[in-house]
């Protein structure tokens, strides 16, 4: 699709609208889209028990890899009171969320979302969280980062292929409009919560190329049209992702929950694109063996449902450092991303952003314990490999030269039955 056609400008306006938000943007969206957004359910108990059960509700590509919704919004929320939430707070939040459930089909075609809670939220209560819930405060995860810590009470993550549905839902939640997909919203989420920080993003073929005129990306439009991400490759192959079952806390008061780490990374891709050839990028993203053997074509669709990071490639990381003078991002991270039985530990759901006109990445990752994420991030740091002469902390060390951590936050995504302001003992009094 070339710029200037009606279709191109419609898509462009939708993306701009999600980025900008606000009532003007919404009316622009509604004018431009005539397909109805599919409705939700009259009985919310028919919805999945886990808030993080998204995979069966989304689309798949030809190799059965899950495709994340194209437009996404993260609302970092602060509870508008000191101390513990009241029954009124819980009723307001429940009312707002169940309105969304009735208004929009829970899918990429309607709206999919989850509400998660931070350690700071749980510290409002006297009781501690159960021992099997591993939810520490966020902290620095590498010696070379100075992130801001997101310690707001809650994180609402909204996602849809429909930019208009996403914006309308957000405006209904924040009290800027009375209806969501023609369902009246009696009590908005803003009756209990304030939005402290609003972050937006997107993922999917075409969008990074269209949005590449931002800080962090060289001026000659290097992002391939078909790439779902700014760095020019696809990610999230089915066999390199944990299952939703695997990342679920299996027992205790929060059975059915998962933990969510969300970082925001700024990308600076000048040297990624300008100084390097395609094979260099393959070596640094996947592994030097991937480049040597020509395993990746284009954005990597040819890989099917597996990135090709084999146990042999994982074990050869030090040898690769010596032989090729660099190591791959996926190869390094994979060292800690398998349990003793070979299961993958993290379920990554990251997407791009042009907030503040900078190329960045929102990186939500789901795992049973936050510690699991921290261990994989440590493996990705590759600090242990810097005793090899060619490998420096940020050079020849996967993609660390091009990404800069701006924010980190940790959250618990409770199961649906505990999604409304739960206590640390797994109750929702007053509902
Ligand atoms: C701009 C930032 C990033 C980009 C573009 C990116 C891209 C990729 C790509 C293309 C792969 C190989 C395909 C796949 O398995 O999905 C991969 C693998 C992976 N990445 Fe990243 N990634 C980024 C940041 C991160 C961060 C911050 C982490 C945090 C720990 C991470 C963890 C992983 C893991 C665990 C794997 C899978 C390795 C395996 O077990 O097979 N990535 N990434």
Boltz pocket constraint, residues with backbone or C-beta under 6 A from the ligand:
constraints:
  - pocket:
      binder: B
      contacts: [[A, 229], [A, 231], [A, 233], [A, 234], [A, 235], [A, 236], [A, 237], [A, 240], [A, 265], [A, 267], [A, 285], [A, 286], [A, 307], [A, 309], [A, 329], [A, 330], [A, 331], [A, 333], [A, 334], [A, 335], [A, 337], [A, 338], [A, 344], [A, 346], [A, 348], [A, 361], [A, 363], [A, 373], [A, 376], [A, 377], [A, 380], [A, 399], [A, 403]]
      max_distance: 6.0
